Amino acid sequence: MGCAPTNLGVGGTLSTDTADLVAREPPPVSRLYVLITGLNDARLYGASPVALGSFTAALEAILGGFARAHPEALTVTVEQPHLADYSRHAPHDVGSHEVLDAYNQRLREVVSPRPGVVLASVTEWHPGTMLAEDTVHPNDAGHSRVAAAVVRAAHDRGLAEVSGPFGVVRQSTARGHGDHESRPRLGDRPQAVTGLGIPVLGPTTA
């Protein structure tokens, strides 16, 4: 589409950090927003009901920020796929499949009443082969599956301009997982999206 990517995702942050970012710096106008957040909350706080409540409030704030930036835009929120091992990178070591499922369920509850927001579920996900060596961030195969889920969700809502294959356009440096530093990755096609949360899609504004 000939647009410059604008990735606002920062690895190692919490949903509340992303909400604070949206409050400080309103998102740019974009036809499509992509949000992936909550994994670090689940890994840091485990089954804490207080943390789950903070996650809920953060989602409401982030989605509200998107709606104010462009009321007619589509937002795709992505369910967090499972990890293979939650025991690494203390203090982010108290997550589990069950905790992550609870966060995904809360995401579905927040998204459900919002007509401009859709949920993307990552299918054919295999954590043993789709995560990087740090066991937290997706590798190229994992990014491909997440991107396919976003494309599918956007297509289902009639946003035909978003097409695959594409992956990460730019990934922010990710810290906070045992000082692991994520490498930048280049996707096949810049798209008209603005990404917040875990950097999965390189956004562009049209």
PyMOL CGO cylinders between C-alpha atoms (Angstrom):
from pymol import cmd
from pymol.cgo import CYLINDER

trace = [
    CYLINDER, 0.00, 0.00, 0.00, 3.05, 2.23, 0.00, 0.3, 1, 1, 1, 1, 1, 1,
    CYLINDER, 3.05, 2.23, 0.00, 2.64, 3.39, 3.61, 0.3, 1, 1, 1, 1, 1, 1,
    CYLINDER, 2.64, 3.39, 3.61, 5.32, 3.75, 6.27, 0.3, 1, 1, 1, 1, 1, 1,
    CYLINDER, 5.32, 3.75, 6.27, 5.00, 1.37, 9.24, 0.3, 1, 1, 1, 1, 1, 1,
    CYLINDER, 5.00, 1.37, 9.24, 4.29, 2.78, 12.70, 0.3, 1, 1, 1, 1, 1, 1,
    CYLINDER, 4.29, 2.78, 12.70, 4.67, 0.04, 15.30, 0.3, 1, 1, 1, 1, 1, 1,
    CYLINDER, 4.67, 0.04, 15.30, 3.74, 1.17, 18.79, 0.3, 1, 1, 1, 1, 1, 1,
    CYLINDER, 3.74, 1.17, 18.79, 4.29, -2.22, 20.40, 0.3, 1, 1, 1, 1, 1, 1,
    CYLINDER, 4.29, -2.22, 20.40, 6.91, -2.60, 23.12, 0.3, 1, 1, 1, 1, 1, 1,
    CYLINDER, 6.91, -2.60, 23.12, 7.82, -6.03, 24.40, 0.3, 1, 1, 1, 1, 1, 1,
    CYLINDER, 7.82, -6.03, 24.40, 8.00, -6.63, 28.13, 0.3, 1, 1, 1, 1, 1, 1,
    CYLINDER, 8.00, -6.63, 28.13, 5.19, -4.24, 29.00, 0.3, 1, 1, 1, 1, 1, 1,
    CYLINDER, 5.19, -4.24, 29.00, 1.84, -4.83, 30.70, 0.3, 1, 1, 1, 1, 1, 1,
    CYLINDER, 1.84, -4.83, 30.70, -1.63, -3.99, 29.47, 0.3, 1, 1, 1, 1, 1, 1,
    CYLINDER, -1.63, -3.99, 29.47, -1.69, -1.09, 31.91, 0.3, 1, 1, 1, 1, 1, 1,
    CYLINDER, -1.69, -1.09, 31.91, 1.48, 0.29, 30.32, 0.3, 1, 1, 1, 1, 1, 1,
    CYLINDER, 1.48, 0.29, 30.32, -0.19, 0.16, 26.93, 0.3, 1, 1, 1, 1, 1, 1,
    CYLINDER, -0.19, 0.16, 26.93, -3.24, 1.95, 28.35, 0.3, 1, 1, 1, 1, 1, 1,
    CYLINDER, -3.24, 1.95, 28.35, -0.96, 4.63, 29.77, 0.3, 1, 1, 1, 1, 1, 1,
    CYLINDER, -0.96, 4.63, 29.77, 0.70, 5.00, 26.36, 0.3, 1, 1, 1, 1, 1, 1,
    CYLINDER, 0.70, 5.00, 26.36, -2.67, 5.49, 24.66, 0.3, 1, 1, 1, 1, 1, 1,
    CYLINDER, -2.67, 5.49, 24.66, -3.60, 8.11, 27.27, 0.3, 1, 1, 1, 1, 1, 1,
    CYLINDER, -3.60, 8.11, 27.27, -0.32, 10.01, 26.82, 0.3, 1, 1, 1, 1, 1, 1,
    CYLINDER, -0.32, 10.01, 26.82, -0.07, 9.68, 23.05, 0.3, 1, 1, 1, 1, 1, 1,
    CYLINDER, -0.07, 9.68, 23.05, -3.39, 9.25, 21.22, 0.3, 1, 1, 1, 1, 1, 1,
    CYLINDER, -3.39, 9.25, 21.22, -3.11, 6.62, 18.47, 0.3, 1, 1, 1, 1, 1, 1,
    CYLINDER, -3.11, 6.62, 18.47, -2.73, 7.90, 14.92, 0.3, 1, 1, 1, 1, 1, 1,
    CYLINDER, -2.73, 7.90, 14.92, -5.73, 7.73, 12.63, 0.3, 1, 1, 1, 1, 1, 1,
    CYLINDER, -5.73, 7.73, 12.63, -5.77, 4.29, 11.01, 0.3, 1, 1, 1, 1, 1, 1,
    CYLINDER, -5.77, 4.29, 11.01, -8.33, 2.12, 9.26, 0.3, 1, 1, 1, 1, 1, 1,
    CYLINDER, -8.33, 2.12, 9.26, -7.31, -0.92, 11.29, 0.3, 1, 1, 1, 1, 1, 1,
    CYLINDER, -7.31, -0.92, 11.29, -5.92, -1.26, 14.80, 0.3, 1, 1, 1, 1, 1, 1,
    CYLINDER, -5.92, -1.26, 14.80, -4.38, -4.49, 16.09, 0.3, 1, 1, 1, 1, 1, 1,
    CYLINDER, -4.38, -4.49, 16.09, -4.08, -5.14, 19.82, 0.3, 1, 1, 1, 1, 1, 1,
    CYLINDER, -4.08, -5.14, 19.82, -2.28, -8.02, 21.52, 0.3, 1, 1, 1, 1, 1, 1,
    CYLINDER, -2.28, -8.02, 21.52, -1.78, -7.63, 25.24, 0.3, 1, 1, 1, 1, 1, 1,
    CYLINDER, -1.78, -7.63, 25.24, -2.16, -9.51, 28.50, 0.3, 1, 1, 1, 1, 1, 1,
    CYLINDER, -2.16, -9.51, 28.50, 0.51, -12.19, 28.27, 0.3, 1, 1, 1, 1, 1, 1,
    CYLINDER, 0.51, -12.19, 28.27, 2.91, -10.36, 30.56, 0.3, 1, 1, 1, 1, 1, 1,
    CYLINDER, 2.91, -10.36, 30.56, 0.10, -9.59, 33.01, 0.3, 1, 1, 1, 1, 1, 1,
    CYLINDER, 0.10, -9.59, 33.01, -0.74, -13.28, 33.22, 0.3, 1, 1, 1, 1, 1, 1,
    CYLINDER, -0.74, -13.28, 33.22, 2.92, -14.30, 33.57, 0.3, 1, 1, 1, 1, 1, 1,
    CYLINDER, 2.92, -14.30, 33.57, 3.66, -11.69, 36.24, 0.3, 1, 1, 1, 1, 1, 1,
    CYLINDER, 3.66, -11.69, 36.24, 0.51, -11.86, 38.38, 0.3, 1, 1, 1, 1, 1, 1,
    CYLINDER, 0.51, -11.86, 38.38, -0.84, -15.35, 37.76, 0.3, 1, 1, 1, 1, 1, 1,
    CYLINDER, -0.84, -15.35, 37.76, -4.43, -15.87, 38.92, 0.3, 1, 1, 1, 1, 1, 1,
    CYLINDER, -4.43, -15.87, 38.92, -4.66, -12.58, 40.83, 0.3, 1, 1, 1, 1, 1, 1,
    CYLINDER, -4.66, -12.58, 40.83, -8.23, -11.23, 40.51, 0.3, 1, 1, 1, 1, 1, 1,
    CYLINDER, -8.23, -11.23, 40.51, -6.94, -7.71, 41.10, 0.3, 1, 1, 1, 1, 1, 1,
    CYLINDER, -6.94, -7.71, 41.10, -4.59, -8.00, 38.12, 0.3, 1, 1, 1, 1, 1, 1,
    CYLINDER, -4.59, -8.00, 38.12, -7.41, -9.39, 35.97, 0.3, 1, 1, 1, 1, 1, 1,
    CYLINDER, -7.41, -9.39, 35.97, -9.50, -6.38, 36.93, 0.3, 1, 1, 1, 1, 1, 1,
    CYLINDER, -9.50, -6.38, 36.93, -6.66, -4.04, 35.98, 0.3, 1, 1, 1, 1, 1, 1,
    CYLINDER, -6.66, -4.04, 35.98, -6.38, -5.86, 32.66, 0.3, 1, 1, 1, 1, 1, 1,
    CYLINDER, -6.38, -5.86, 32.66, -10.10, -5.29, 32.06, 0.3, 1, 1, 1, 1, 1, 1,
    CYLINDER, -10.10, -5.29, 32.06, -9.81, -1.57, 32.77, 0.3, 1, 1, 1, 1, 1, 1,
    CYLINDER, -9.81, -1.57, 32.77, -6.76, -1.33, 30.53, 0.3, 1, 1, 1, 1, 1, 1,
    CYLINDER, -6.76, -1.33, 30.53, -8.59, -3.00, 27.64, 0.3, 1, 1, 1, 1, 1, 1,
    CYLINDER, -8.59, -3.00, 27.64, -11.50, -0.59, 28.01, 0.3, 1, 1, 1, 1, 1, 1,
    CYLINDER, -11.50, -0.59, 28.01, -9.11, 2.37, 27.97, 0.3, 1, 1, 1, 1, 1, 1,
    CYLINDER, -9.11, 2.37, 27.97, -7.14, 1.15, 24.96, 0.3, 1, 1, 1, 1, 1, 1,
    CYLINDER, -7.14, 1.15, 24.96, -10.19, 0.31, 22.88, 0.3, 1, 1, 1, 1, 1, 1,
    CYLINDER, -10.19, 0.31, 22.88, -11.74, 3.62, 23.83, 0.3, 1, 1, 1, 1, 1, 1,
    CYLINDER, -11.74, 3.62, 23.83, -8.60, 5.38, 22.63, 0.3, 1, 1, 1, 1, 1, 1,
    CYLINDER, -8.60, 5.38, 22.63, -8.82, 3.63, 19.29, 0.3, 1, 1, 1, 1, 1, 1,
    CYLINDER, -8.82, 3.63, 19.29, -12.48, 4.57, 18.91, 0.3, 1, 1, 1, 1, 1, 1,
    CYLINDER, -12.48, 4.57, 18.91, -11.75, 8.22, 19.65, 0.3, 1, 1, 1, 1, 1, 1,
    CYLINDER, -11.75, 8.22, 19.65, -8.85, 8.28, 17.18, 0.3, 1, 1, 1, 1, 1, 1,
    CYLINDER, -8.85, 8.28, 17.18, -11.01, 6.89, 14.36, 0.3, 1, 1, 1, 1, 1, 1,
    CYLINDER, -11.01, 6.89, 14.36, -14.59, 5.94, 15.22, 0.3, 1, 1, 1, 1, 1, 1,
    CYLINDER, -14.59, 5.94, 15.22, -15.09, 4.05, 11.94, 0.3, 1, 1, 1, 1, 1, 1,
    CYLINDER, -15.09, 4.05, 11.94, -11.91, 1.97, 12.19, 0.3, 1, 1, 1, 1, 1, 1,
    CYLINDER, -11.91, 1.97, 12.19, -11.87, -1.76, 12.77, 0.3, 1, 1, 1, 1, 1, 1,
    CYLINDER, -11.87, -1.76, 12.77, -9.92, -3.09, 15.75, 0.3, 1, 1, 1, 1, 1, 1,
    CYLINDER, -9.92, -3.09, 15.75, -8.68, -6.67, 15.80, 0.3, 1, 1, 1, 1, 1, 1,
    CYLINDER, -8.68, -6.67, 15.80, -7.81, -8.01, 19.25, 0.3, 1, 1, 1, 1, 1, 1,
    CYLINDER, -7.81, -8.01, 19.25, -5.85, -11.24, 19.36, 0.3, 1, 1, 1, 1, 1, 1,
    CYLINDER, -5.85, -11.24, 19.36, -6.24, -14.00, 21.93, 0.3, 1, 1, 1, 1, 1, 1,
    CYLINDER, -6.24, -14.00, 21.93, -2.95, -14.95, 23.54, 0.3, 1, 1, 1, 1, 1, 1,
    CYLINDER, -2.95, -14.95, 23.54, -1.76, -18.38, 22.37, 0.3, 1, 1, 1, 1, 1, 1,
    CYLINDER, -1.76, -18.38, 22.37, -0.33, -20.74, 24.97, 0.3, 1, 1, 1, 1, 1, 1,
    CYLINDER, -0.33, -20.74, 24.97, 3.32, -20.99, 25.89, 0.3, 1, 1, 1, 1, 1, 1,
    CYLINDER, 3.32, -20.99, 25.89, 5.18, -24.25, 26.27, 0.3, 1, 1, 1, 1, 1, 1,
    CYLINDER, 5.18, -24.25, 26.27, 6.91, -23.26, 29.54, 0.3, 1, 1, 1, 1, 1, 1,
    CYLINDER, 6.91, -23.26, 29.54, 5.76, -20.59, 31.99, 0.3, 1, 1, 1, 1, 1, 1,
    CYLINDER, 5.76, -20.59, 31.99, 8.49, -21.19, 34.56, 0.3, 1, 1, 1, 1, 1, 1,
    CYLINDER, 8.49, -21.19, 34.56, 11.24, -19.03, 33.06, 0.3, 1, 1, 1, 1, 1, 1,
    CYLINDER, 11.24, -19.03, 33.06, 12.14, -15.34, 33.38, 0.3, 1, 1, 1, 1, 1, 1,
    CYLINDER, 12.14, -15.34, 33.38, 11.23, -14.58, 37.00, 0.3, 1, 1, 1, 1, 1, 1,
    CYLINDER, 11.23, -14.58, 37.00, 9.27, -12.70, 38.20, 0.3, 1, 1, 1, 1, 1, 1,
    CYLINDER, 9.27, -12.70, 38.20, 7.26, -13.38, 35.02, 0.3, 1, 1, 1, 1, 1, 1,
    CYLINDER, 7.26, -13.38, 35.02, 7.03, -17.07, 35.92, 0.3, 1, 1, 1, 1, 1, 1,
    CYLINDER, 7.03, -17.07, 35.92, 3.62, -17.63, 37.53, 0.3, 1, 1, 1, 1, 1, 1,
    CYLINDER, 3.62, -17.63, 37.53, 1.46, -17.99, 34.43, 0.3, 1, 1, 1, 1, 1, 1,
    CYLINDER, 1.46, -17.99, 34.43, -0.22, -21.15, 33.18, 0.3, 1, 1, 1, 1, 1, 1,
    CYLINDER, -0.22, -21.15, 33.18, -2.59, -22.32, 30.46, 0.3, 1, 1, 1, 1, 1, 1,
    CYLINDER, -2.59, -22.32, 30.46, -5.46, -21.80, 32.89, 0.3, 1, 1, 1, 1, 1, 1,
    CYLINDER, -5.46, -21.80, 32.89, -4.44, -18.25, 33.77, 0.3, 1, 1, 1, 1, 1, 1,
    CYLINDER, -4.44, -18.25, 33.77, -3.97, -17.34, 30.12, 0.3, 1, 1, 1, 1, 1, 1,
    CYLINDER, -3.97, -17.34, 30.12, -7.36, -18.85, 29.29, 0.3, 1, 1, 1, 1, 1, 1,
    CYLINDER, -7.36, -18.85, 29.29, -8.92, -16.62, 31.96, 0.3, 1, 1, 1, 1, 1, 1,
    CYLINDER, -8.92, -16.62, 31.96, -7.34, -13.55, 30.37, 0.3, 1, 1, 1, 1, 1, 1,
    CYLINDER, -7.34, -13.55, 30.37, -8.56, -14.60, 26.93, 0.3, 1, 1, 1, 1, 1, 1,
    CYLINDER, -8.56, -14.60, 26.93, -12.05, -15.13, 28.33, 0.3, 1, 1, 1, 1, 1, 1,
    CYLINDER, -12.05, -15.13, 28.33, -12.02, -11.64, 29.82, 0.3, 1, 1, 1, 1, 1, 1,
    CYLINDER, -12.02, -11.64, 29.82, -10.85, -10.28, 26.47, 0.3, 1, 1, 1, 1, 1, 1,
    CYLINDER, -10.85, -10.28, 26.47, -13.83, -11.93, 24.78, 0.3, 1, 1, 1, 1, 1, 1,
    CYLINDER, -13.83, -11.93, 24.78, -16.19, -10.41, 27.35, 0.3, 1, 1, 1, 1, 1, 1,
    CYLINDER, -16.19, -10.41, 27.35, -14.80, -6.92, 26.79, 0.3, 1, 1, 1, 1, 1, 1,
    CYLINDER, -14.80, -6.92, 26.79, -14.85, -7.22, 23.00, 0.3, 1, 1, 1, 1, 1, 1,
    CYLINDER, -14.85, -7.22, 23.00, -18.30, -8.79, 22.66, 0.3, 1, 1, 1, 1, 1, 1,
    CYLINDER, -18.30, -8.79, 22.66, -20.48, -5.65, 23.04, 0.3, 1, 1, 1, 1, 1, 1,
    CYLINDER, -20.48, -5.65, 23.04, -18.25, -3.46, 20.85, 0.3, 1, 1, 1, 1, 1, 1,
    CYLINDER, -18.25, -3.46, 20.85, -19.41, -3.43, 17.20, 0.3, 1, 1, 1, 1, 1, 1,
    CYLINDER, -19.41, -3.43, 17.20, -16.13, -2.07, 15.85, 0.3, 1, 1, 1, 1, 1, 1,
    CYLINDER, -16.13, -2.07, 15.85, -13.93, -4.67, 17.56, 0.3, 1, 1, 1, 1, 1, 1,
    CYLINDER, -13.93, -4.67, 17.56, -13.40, -8.30, 16.53, 0.3, 1, 1, 1, 1, 1, 1,
    CYLINDER, -13.40, -8.30, 16.53, -11.53, -11.17, 18.10, 0.3, 1, 1, 1, 1, 1, 1,
    CYLINDER, -11.53, -11.17, 18.10, -8.83, -13.15, 16.32, 0.3, 1, 1, 1, 1, 1, 1,
    CYLINDER, -8.83, -13.15, 16.32, -8.08, -16.68, 17.51, 0.3, 1, 1, 1, 1, 1, 1,
    CYLINDER, -8.08, -16.68, 17.51, -4.76, -18.20, 16.49, 0.3, 1, 1, 1, 1, 1, 1,
    CYLINDER, -4.76, -18.20, 16.49, -5.35, -21.63, 14.98, 0.3, 1, 1, 1, 1, 1, 1,
    CYLINDER, -5.35, -21.63, 14.98, -2.91, -24.48, 14.37, 0.3, 1, 1, 1, 1, 1, 1,
    CYLINDER, -2.91, -24.48, 14.37, -0.69, -23.09, 17.12, 0.3, 1, 1, 1, 1, 1, 1,
    CYLINDER, -0.69, -23.09, 17.12, 2.14, -25.33, 18.33, 0.3, 1, 1, 1, 1, 1, 1,
    CYLINDER, 2.14, -25.33, 18.33, 4.13, -23.69, 21.15, 0.3, 1, 1, 1, 1, 1, 1,
    CYLINDER, 4.13, -23.69, 21.15, 6.89, -26.27, 20.93, 0.3, 1, 1, 1, 1, 1, 1,
    CYLINDER, 6.89, -26.27, 20.93, 7.80, -25.15, 17.43, 0.3, 1, 1, 1, 1, 1, 1,
    CYLINDER, 7.80, -25.15, 17.43, 6.39, -21.63, 17.14, 0.3, 1, 1, 1, 1, 1, 1,
    CYLINDER, 6.39, -21.63, 17.14, 8.20, -19.81, 19.93, 0.3, 1, 1, 1, 1, 1, 1,
    CYLINDER, 8.20, -19.81, 19.93, 11.69, -18.32, 19.94, 0.3, 1, 1, 1, 1, 1, 1,
    CYLINDER, 11.69, -18.32, 19.94, 14.45, -19.66, 22.16, 0.3, 1, 1, 1, 1, 1, 1,
    CYLINDER, 14.45, -19.66, 22.16, 13.26, -17.39, 25.00, 0.3, 1, 1, 1, 1, 1, 1,
    CYLINDER, 13.26, -17.39, 25.00, 10.01, -19.46, 25.04, 0.3, 1, 1, 1, 1, 1, 1,
    CYLINDER, 10.01, -19.46, 25.04, 7.95, -16.24, 25.13, 0.3, 1, 1, 1, 1, 1, 1,
    CYLINDER, 7.95, -16.24, 25.13, 8.07, -14.47, 21.76, 0.3, 1, 1, 1, 1, 1, 1,
    CYLINDER, 8.07, -14.47, 21.76, 6.85, -16.10, 18.54, 0.3, 1, 1, 1, 1, 1, 1,
    CYLINDER, 6.85, -16.10, 18.54, 9.44, -17.15, 15.99, 0.3, 1, 1, 1, 1, 1, 1,
    CYLINDER, 9.44, -17.15, 15.99, 8.86, -16.67, 12.28, 0.3, 1, 1, 1, 1, 1, 1,
    CYLINDER, 8.86, -16.67, 12.28, 6.43, -19.59, 12.12, 0.3, 1, 1, 1, 1, 1, 1,
    CYLINDER, 6.43, -19.59, 12.12, 4.56, -18.28, 15.15, 0.3, 1, 1, 1, 1, 1, 1,
    CYLINDER, 4.56, -18.28, 15.15, 4.35, -14.76, 13.77, 0.3, 1, 1, 1, 1, 1, 1,
    CYLINDER, 4.35, -14.76, 13.77, 2.95, -16.21, 10.56, 0.3, 1, 1, 1, 1, 1, 1,
    CYLINDER, 2.95, -16.21, 10.56, 0.13, -17.95, 12.46, 0.3, 1, 1, 1, 1, 1, 1,
    CYLINDER, 0.13, -17.95, 12.46, -0.72, -14.82, 14.45, 0.3, 1, 1, 1, 1, 1, 1,
    CYLINDER, -0.72, -14.82, 14.45, -0.69, -12.69, 11.30, 0.3, 1, 1, 1, 1, 1, 1,
    CYLINDER, -0.69, -12.69, 11.30, -2.95, -15.19, 9.53, 0.3, 1, 1, 1, 1, 1, 1,
    CYLINDER, -2.95, -15.19, 9.53, -5.44, -14.92, 12.39, 0.3, 1, 1, 1, 1, 1, 1,
    CYLINDER, -5.44, -14.92, 12.39, -5.49, -11.13, 12.11, 0.3, 1, 1, 1, 1, 1, 1,
    CYLINDER, -5.49, -11.13, 12.11, -5.95, -11.25, 8.34, 0.3, 1, 1, 1, 1, 1, 1,
    CYLINDER, -5.95, -11.25, 8.34, -8.76, -13.77, 8.67, 0.3, 1, 1, 1, 1, 1, 1,
    CYLINDER, -8.76, -13.77, 8.67, -10.57, -11.67, 11.28, 0.3, 1, 1, 1, 1, 1, 1,
    CYLINDER, -10.57, -11.67, 11.28, -10.23, -8.52, 9.18, 0.3, 1, 1, 1, 1, 1, 1,
    CYLINDER, -10.23, -8.52, 9.18, -11.45, -10.30, 6.06, 0.3, 1, 1, 1, 1, 1, 1,
    CYLINDER, -11.45, -10.30, 6.06, -14.44, -11.67, 7.94, 0.3, 1, 1, 1, 1, 1, 1,
    CYLINDER, -14.44, -11.67, 7.94, -15.44, -8.08, 8.69, 0.3, 1, 1, 1, 1, 1, 1,
    CYLINDER, -15.44, -8.08, 8.69, -15.06, -7.06, 5.06, 0.3, 1, 1, 1, 1, 1, 1,
    CYLINDER, -15.06, -7.06, 5.06, -11.66, -5.35, 5.20, 0.3, 1, 1, 1, 1, 1, 1,
    CYLINDER, -11.66, -5.35, 5.20, -10.48, -7.00, 2.00, 0.3, 1, 1, 1, 1, 1, 1,
    CYLINDER, -10.48, -7.00, 2.00, -7.49, -4.70, 1.54, 0.3, 1, 1, 1, 1, 1, 1,
    CYLINDER, -7.49, -4.70, 1.54, -5.58, -6.51, 4.27, 0.3, 1, 1, 1, 1, 1, 1,
    CYLINDER, -5.58, -6.51, 4.27, -4.04, -9.54, 2.62, 0.3, 1, 1, 1, 1, 1, 1,
    CYLINDER, -4.04, -9.54, 2.62, -1.42, -12.16, 3.37, 0.3, 1, 1, 1, 1, 1, 1,
    CYLINDER, -1.42, -12.16, 3.37, 1.15, -13.35, 3.49, 0.3, 1, 1, 1, 1, 1, 1,
    CYLINDER, 1.15, -13.35, 3.49, 2.62, -10.81, 5.83, 0.3, 1, 1, 1, 1, 1, 1,
    CYLINDER, 2.62, -10.81, 5.83, 4.21, -10.83, 9.23, 0.3, 1, 1, 1, 1, 1, 1,
    CYLINDER, 4.21, -10.83, 9.23, 6.13, -8.43, 11.38, 0.3, 1, 1, 1, 1, 1, 1,
    CYLINDER, 6.13, -8.43, 11.38, 7.18, -5.21, 9.72, 0.3, 1, 1, 1, 1, 1, 1,
    CYLINDER, 7.18, -5.21, 9.72, 9.13, -4.01, 12.71, 0.3, 1, 1, 1, 1, 1, 1,
    CYLINDER, 9.13, -4.01, 12.71, 9.40, -5.44, 16.19, 0.3, 1, 1, 1, 1, 1, 1,
    CYLINDER, 9.40, -5.44, 16.19, 10.32, -3.18, 19.05, 0.3, 1, 1, 1, 1, 1, 1,
    CYLINDER, 10.32, -3.18, 19.05, 13.21, -4.14, 21.27, 0.3, 1, 1, 1, 1, 1, 1,
    CYLINDER, 13.21, -4.14, 21.27, 11.74, -6.40, 23.92, 0.3, 1, 1, 1, 1, 1, 1,
    CYLINDER, 11.74, -6.40, 23.92, 13.19, -6.43, 27.41, 0.3, 1, 1, 1, 1, 1, 1,
    CYLINDER, 13.19, -6.43, 27.41, 11.96, -7.78, 30.68, 0.3, 1, 1, 1, 1, 1, 1,
    CYLINDER, 11.96, -7.78, 30.68, 12.24, -11.50, 29.82, 0.3, 1, 1, 1, 1, 1, 1,
    CYLINDER, 12.24, -11.50, 29.82, 15.64, -12.35, 31.20, 0.3, 1, 1, 1, 1, 1, 1,
    CYLINDER, 15.64, -12.35, 31.20, 17.10, -9.37, 29.31, 0.3, 1, 1, 1, 1, 1, 1,
    CYLINDER, 17.10, -9.37, 29.31, 16.32, -11.13, 26.06, 0.3, 1, 1, 1, 1, 1, 1,
    CYLINDER, 16.32, -11.13, 26.06, 16.42, -8.70, 23.15, 0.3, 1, 1, 1, 1, 1, 1,
    CYLINDER, 16.42, -8.70, 23.15, 14.13, -9.38, 20.19, 0.3, 1, 1, 1, 1, 1, 1,
    CYLINDER, 14.13, -9.38, 20.19, 15.54, -8.99, 16.71, 0.3, 1, 1, 1, 1, 1, 1,
    CYLINDER, 15.54, -8.99, 16.71, 13.75, -6.80, 14.17, 0.3, 1, 1, 1, 1, 1, 1,
    CYLINDER, 13.75, -6.80, 14.17, 11.81, -8.78, 11.59, 0.3, 1, 1, 1, 1, 1, 1,
    CYLINDER, 11.81, -8.78, 11.59, 10.63, -7.67, 8.19, 0.3, 1, 1, 1, 1, 1, 1,
    CYLINDER, 10.63, -7.67, 8.19, 7.23, -8.58, 6.86, 0.3, 1, 1, 1, 1, 1, 1,
    CYLINDER, 7.23, -8.58, 6.86, 6.24, -9.00, 3.26, 0.3, 1, 1, 1, 1, 1, 1,
    CYLINDER, 6.24, -9.00, 3.26, 3.81, -6.11, 2.95, 0.3, 1, 1, 1, 1, 1, 1,
    CYLINDER, 3.81, -6.11, 2.95, 3.25, -2.98, 5.04, 0.3, 1, 1, 1, 1, 1, 1,
    CYLINDER, 3.25, -2.98, 5.04, -0.46, -2.74, 5.80, 0.3, 1, 1, 1, 1, 1, 1,
    CYLINDER, -0.46, -2.74, 5.80, -2.86, -0.05, 6.95, 0.3, 1, 1, 1, 1, 1, 1,
    CYLINDER, -2.86, -0.05, 6.95, -2.76, -1.04, 10.59, 0.3, 1, 1, 1, 1, 1, 1,
    CYLINDER, -2.76, -1.04, 10.59, -1.54, 0.39, 13.85, 0.3, 1, 1, 1, 1, 1, 1,
    CYLINDER, -1.54, 0.39, 13.85, -0.33, -2.20, 16.36, 0.3, 1, 1, 1, 1, 1, 1,
    CYLINDER, -0.33, -2.20, 16.36, -0.21, -1.90, 20.12, 0.3, 1, 1, 1, 1, 1, 1,
    CYLINDER, -0.21, -1.90, 20.12, 0.82, -4.42, 22.73, 0.3, 1, 1, 1, 1, 1, 1,
    CYLINDER, 0.82, -4.42, 22.73, 3.13, -7.26, 21.81, 0.3, 1, 1, 1, 1, 1, 1,
    CYLINDER, 3.13, -7.26, 21.81, 4.62, -6.15, 18.50, 0.3, 1, 1, 1, 1, 1, 1,
    CYLINDER, 4.62, -6.15, 18.50, 3.21, -8.57, 15.97, 0.3, 1, 1, 1, 1, 1, 1,
    CYLINDER, 3.21, -8.57, 15.97, 2.14, -6.46, 13.03, 0.3, 1, 1, 1, 1, 1, 1,
    CYLINDER, 2.14, -6.46, 13.03, 3.97, -3.48, 11.67, 0.3, 1, 1, 1, 1, 1, 1,
    CYLINDER, 3.97, -3.48, 11.67, 1.31, -0.79, 11.33, 0.3, 1, 1, 1, 1, 1, 1,
    CYLINDER, 1.31, -0.79, 11.33, 0.87, 1.90, 8.74, 0.3, 1, 1, 1, 1, 1, 1,
    CYLINDER, 0.87, 1.90, 8.74, -1.37, 4.88, 8.53, 0.3, 1, 1, 1, 1, 1, 1,
    CYLINDER, -1.37, 4.88, 8.53, -3.04, 5.74, 5.26, 0.3, 1, 1, 1, 1, 1, 1,
]
cmd.load_cgo(trace, "trace")
